[in-house]
Amino acid sequence: MWSNRLVSGVMRQYDTPDWTALEQLLGSDELCGHFMWMHDVLLDDGTLLNAYKHRWTRCYFHLAEDTRTFNYVEDRLYREVDPYTAITSVFARWECVKPTPDERRALRAALQRAADGLGPE
């Protein structure tokens, strides 16, 4: 079960990108190439999140260094969510950009790993 607890955070920096968490979550260059690193956020509990925006859907991943996934709620508040839900949310409107067969396979694989509670291959 995922927490309903909200954690406050503040943007820390937007100069030095860190792609590690996104690569670990998605495990695929086909998918990671669709993202822009925007900034990182330091939560009040000490967790550091990296914010990645999908180029086409404009939806964000907020990923901890240990690949936990968070949703931005409002007014600098974040809530931890399960990885499957996070991936599904970010890619929800992805079909409009006509993903390639390789990208579709990569997304299915990432969703299956998330559903199984596993990391990338």
Secondary structure, 3 states (H helix, E strand, C coil): CCCCCEEEEEEEECCCCCCHHHHHHHCCHHHHCCEEEEEEEEECCCCEEEEEEECCCCCEEEEECCCCEEEEEECCEEEEECHHHHHHHHCCCHHHHCCCHHHHHHHHHHHHHHHHCCCCC
